[in-house]
């Protein structure tokens, strides 16, 4: 199976807050880039939004990095908010028991 290379991990600023944008397949092949970005976000120490609107899949390595980012920000009194989570990605997070961590706002709707 050939790896899909159209994923992107990018960091931007919206409304004075960092936004981590995930696109396509975010897996072990992009884990190093995601990890470096997460370290940058932890260094900034600001509440962060992770936008998954363009993500089609997050593998275990991506979820582990996002969990570490969430925990690190929480230790600093900051939050990680996940928005635009496609149904298939949300389903995988629910199966992993992580809906209470990543899908809090969506559960309230």
DODREN-987472 format. One record per residue (C-alpha): x, y negated, z negated; residue number from 1. Coordinates in nm, 2 decimals. Each point is the difference from the previous one (the first is absolute). Layout:
# DODREN-987472
     east    north       up   lumdo
        X        Y        Z     NUM
...
//
This chain:
# DODREN-987472
     east    north       up   lumdo
     0.00     0.00     0.00       1
     0.15    -0.33     0.11       2
     0.00    -0.28    -0.26       3
    -0.22    -0.30     0.08       4
     0.23    -0.30     0.01       5
    -0.26    -0.28     0.02       6
    -0.01    -0.06    -0.38       7
     0.11    -0.32    -0.15       8
     0.07    -0.12    -0.35       9
     0.01    -0.37    -0.03      10
    -0.01    -0.26    -0.27      11
    -0.18    -0.33     0.03      12
    -0.15    -0.27    -0.22      13
    -0.37    -0.09    -0.01      14
    -0.15    -0.24    -0.24      15
     0.32    -0.03    -0.20      16
     0.02     0.38    -0.06      17
     0.21     0.27     0.16      18
    -0.18     0.24     0.23      19
     0.15     0.33     0.10      20
    -0.15     0.11     0.34      21
     0.00     0.37     0.08      22
    -0.08     0.11     0.36      23
    -0.02     0.34     0.16      24
     0.15     0.31    -0.16      25
     0.20    -0.09    -0.31      26
     0.20     0.31    -0.09      27
     0.34     0.13    -0.09      28
     0.15    -0.15     0.32      29
    -0.10    -0.35    -0.12      30
     0.05     0.06    -0.37      31
     0.34    -0.17    -0.02      32
    -0.14    -0.32     0.15      33
    -0.30     0.02    -0.23      34
     0.23     0.06    -0.30      35
     0.22    -0.30     0.08      36
    -0.31    -0.22     0.04      37
    -0.14     0.12    -0.33      38
     0.33    -0.08    -0.17      39
    -0.02    -0.35     0.14      40
    -0.36    -0.04    -0.13      41
     0.10     0.12    -0.34      42
     0.28    -0.25    -0.01      43
    -0.24    -0.28     0.09      44
    -0.22     0.12    -0.29      45
    -0.33    -0.13     0.15      46
    -0.34     0.16     0.03      47
    -0.01     0.16     0.34      48
    -0.26     0.10     0.26      49
     0.05     0.31     0.21      50
    -0.20    -0.02     0.32      51
    -0.06     0.35     0.15      52
    -0.24    -0.12     0.27      53
     0.22     0.13     0.28      54
     0.13     0.31    -0.18      55
    -0.11     0.34     0.13      56
     0.19     0.21    -0.26      57
     0.20    -0.03    -0.32      58
     0.20     0.30    -0.09      59
     0.12     0.10    -0.35      60
     0.32    -0.19     0.03      61
    -0.19    -0.32     0.08      62
    -0.24     0.05    -0.28      63
     0.28     0.07    -0.25      64
     0.17    -0.33     0.10      65
    -0.33    -0.19    -0.03      66
    -0.06     0.16    -0.35      67
     0.34    -0.11    -0.11      68
    -0.06    -0.35     0.13      69
    -0.34    -0.01    -0.18      70
     0.16     0.12    -0.33      71
     0.29    -0.25     0.03      72
    -0.23    -0.29     0.06      73
    -0.24     0.10    -0.28      74
     0.30     0.01    -0.24      75
     0.06    -0.36     0.10      76
    -0.36    -0.09    -0.06      77
    -0.08    -0.02     0.37      78
    -0.24     0.20     0.22      79
     0.01     0.19     0.33      80
    -0.32    -0.02     0.20      81
    -0.06     0.23     0.29      82
    -0.24    -0.14     0.27      83
    -0.13     0.11     0.34      84
     0.05     0.37    -0.08      85
    -0.14     0.22     0.29      86
    -0.24     0.27    -0.11      87
     0.25     0.28     0.09      88
     0.27    -0.16    -0.22      89
    -0.24    -0.06    -0.28      90
    -0.11     0.36     0.02      91
     0.36     0.12    -0.04      92
     0.05    -0.23    -0.30      93
    -0.32     0.13    -0.16      94
     0.11     0.36     0.05      95
     0.33    -0.09    -0.17      96
    -0.20    -0.15    -0.29      97
     0.14    -0.35     0.07      98
    -0.32    -0.18     0.07      99
     0.01    -0.15    -0.35     100
     0.34    -0.14     0.07     101
    -0.03    -0.12     0.36     102
    -0.37    -0.03     0.08     103
    -0.13    -0.18    -0.30     104
    -0.16    -0.29     0.19     105
    -0.16     0.23     0.25     106
    -0.15     0.21    -0.27     107
    -0.17    -0.31    -0.14     108
    -0.17    -0.08     0.33     109
//
